Amino acid sequence: MNDFQHFLREDSLFTASEFFLNMKNPKPVTHSVRLESKVYEELSKEASKKSASFNNLVNQILKKYVEFDQFIPDLNFVLIHKGLIISNMEGQNDDTVLSRAEAAGGSFARDTILTMGLPLNKESLLYFIDPVVCRYKNFADCQRYQRDGKEVFYLRHDLGARWSLFLKGYVSGAFRNVLHKEIEIDETKDGIRFTV
């Protein structure tokens, strides 16, 4: 663990899984940091574009690093444009897209959750879906809401029916491999919806 991670954990000796599951109730800490002037200027411009404070933007960036980016080298990521993925799927039949997505979602969900030191349970899988799959991998925009005591997820995108089919397989593979559970997923050309 580097000094930054140690600082963020406020000298606690708890596990990574406790850390991630407790991030819902953050306790602010004040700390000053020296930045190169060019880095500061770029961050200030970005904060202004997003109508956010400098502090808020830096906190978002650091939180993303702590929650996910630090694990990227261990997860063998390659940055690929979504259009390339979609064009590759066009030559495949629906069954092939679905089965490959199920295999990828199942193995990647399990590997990611274990790499992050989280338990293989429902809370970790939901964390994998949002923020990991939706915000950090940028697969879709995740809308979450409560209905009849259950949580409903709607993963929305603008990449067409093939991407919805891929997402359906990816999420169902994750549920099957991590929780050994089948999940009903509704799909449209604009997204998928499921309830847990």
N, C-alpha and C positions, 0 to 999 in steps of 0.2 A: 504494500500500500504506500502510495506516495504521500508527501506532506500535505498536499491539497486535500486528498481524500480523508486523511487523518483529521485535518482541520474541520472539514465539513461534518464529520461525525462527532465533533466536539469531544474528542478524547474518549469516546465510548468504546467498549469492547464488544459490541453486539454484532451479530452476523449480517451478511448482505441481505438475507431475506427479511430480517427484522427492519433493516434500514429502508428497503424499498416499500415494504408494507406500511411503514410509519410515515412516509413522505406526504400523506394526506394532511397531517397536522404539523406543518413545518414551524420550527422555532427560529426566528430571525437572529442572525449574528452579524455584528458590524465588524468589518475588516477592511483596511485600505490595501490597495494593490497598485504597484507601479506598472504602467503600460508604455509601450513605445508610442511616440506621438502619432505616427501613421495609423497604428491600430486604434488609438483613441479617436482620431478623426473619422475613420471608417465606421466605427461603432456609433459615434455620435450622429453621423449622416443616416445610418440605418435606423436608429431610434427615432429620428425626426421623420423619416419616411413612414414609419409604422405608427406614428403619433404615440410613441411610448417614451417613458423616461429612460435615460441612459442606464440607470440602476436596474430597471425592470428588464431591459433587453439583455444586459450582462447576466442577470440572474437566470433568465430563460436559457441562455447559452450554456451556462455552467450546470444548470439542472439537467439539461439534455445530455451533457457529457457524463454526469454522475449516473443518470438513469440508464443510459444506453451506449453512448459513443465509446466509452472506455472498453467495452466488450467487443467492438467491431473487429479488431485484429484477430481475436479468437474465433470469430464466427465466419471467417473467410468471405467477406463481402467483396463484391465487385460493383461499381457504380455503372448502371446501364440505363439508357433512355427508355422510357415506357413504350414509345413508338416502335422500337426495335423488338420488344417482347410481343407486342400486339401483332406486328407483321409476321413474326415467326409462328404465332398461333394460328394465323389465317390458313395456313396450309395443312392444319391438323383437324381431324374430325372431333366432334364434341366429346366422345368417350376418351380420346387420347388427352385432350386438354384437361378434362376432369380428373382422370387417374393420375396424371403427372402433378397436377395441383394438389391433390390429396396426399400424394407421397411427399411432396416438398413441404407442404404445410405441417404435416405430421412430424416429420423428422426435424424441421427447423424449429418448430415450437418447442419441442422437447429439449433439443440441444441448447436453444437460447435460454430457456427457463433454468436449466441446470447450470449453464455457464454463468448466469447471473447469481447463482447461489440461492435461488428461490425453490420452495417446495413444489412438487407436482400436484397442484390443487386448483380449484376453480378460481380463486382470487389471482393466482399467478397467471393462469391462462387468460383471464380477462385483462390483466395488465399487459400480457403479450399482444392482445388484439388492440387495445388502446392504452398506452400510446405507441407501443413498438411497431405494429403492422401499419397502423393508420398514420400517426404523426411522423415517426422516425424513418420508416421504410417508404412512406408516402404512397401506400397502395390505395387509400381512399380517405374520404373525410368521414369521421365517425360521429354519429349523433346517438346519444344515449338518453333514454327516458324510462320512467317507471310506469307500469300499467298492471293493475290487478296484483300488486305485490311482487311482480317480476320485473327484471330489467330487459328492456328491448334495445337492440343494437340495430342501427341502420348505417351501413357502409356505402356511402354515395361517391360516385365518380363520374367522369365524362369520357370514358374510354370504350363504351359500347358493350354489346351483349357478350362478346368473348371474354372481356375482363370480368364481367359479372360471373360468368361460368367458372373462370379461374378462381375468383375470390370464394365462390361457393365451395369448390373443392378444397381450397387452401384452409378455410375455416373449419370445414367438416373433418378434414384430415387432422387438424390440430386437436379438436375435441376428441376424436377417436383415439389418437395416440397418447394424449396426456391424461384424459379423464376416462377413457374406455367407454365413451358415451356417444350415441348417435344424436344428432341435432337436426331439427327441421329448419331448413333455410329457404325462404322465398327469394326469388331473383327476378329482376327486371333488367332492361338494358342499361339502366342508370345506377343499379346497386343491388345489394342483398340485405335482407332483414331476418333476424333471428331473435329468439327470446330465451333467456336463461333464468 
